[in-house]
Amino acid sequence: MIEPVLNAVSLHQVRKQSQLSLLDYFLQEHGSYTTEAFLTAQRNFVQSCAGYSLICYLLQVKDRQVRHTQFLTVSPRHIIHIDFGFILSSSPRNLGFETSAFKLTSEFVDVMGGLEGDMFIYYKMLMLQGLIAARKHMEKVLQIVEIMQQGSHLPCFHGSSTIRGLKERFHMSLTEEQLQLLVEQLVDGSMRSITTKLYDSFQYVTNGIM
């Protein structure tokens, strides 16, 4: 099944064709920080980033070539991740190299207004709310994966640890306060991930992906 993503441009294209950072591209397309167009685009970006981050963490999406396989829609400005080639227990060449919970680059944070920005705080709040909401549906998610796992030869379903790991990532035993601390740790770890930076460098050297 193939679904086209209309009115979209990859982050690789943004960097290569405009020679602009992601934030500068937003400013060029939507005006200054205080314009309604920019604030709307920024909010859409933050909301979609929160959903993307949470799904990547829960389902362990890998091969996260942000500058290539995640797209920004032209209008409105959402982040869309395409090509979910590696999820759950599978990873490129089964190396498990990408150790961060999700991809969160400094460019993404800049668009959110920086580490102290209200929209960055909003991003973390959305992640917390999303995780709390997702926990209510954990059993349904596990049942779906268990059904798909039966008789499957796909590497993402191999091993008993697949279901166990998925269940653990819902953190059912944690309180809301503990979940908030977990979100802070996941965000901080993803921003500072050395393996993410190395993987991006590898993609640039081998495939020219900016």
Protein Blocks (a to p, Z undefined) as FASTA:
>chain_A
ZZddehiacfklmmmmnopafklmmmmmnopfkbmklmmmmmmmmmmmmmmmmmmmmnop
ghiafklmpccdfbdcddddehilbgcjbcehhlomamcfbdcdfklmmmnnpjkbmklm
mmmmmmmmmmmmmmmmmmmmmmmmmmmmnopabfklgojklmmmmmmmnommbcfklmmm
mmmmmmmmmmmomklmmmmmmmmmmnopZZ
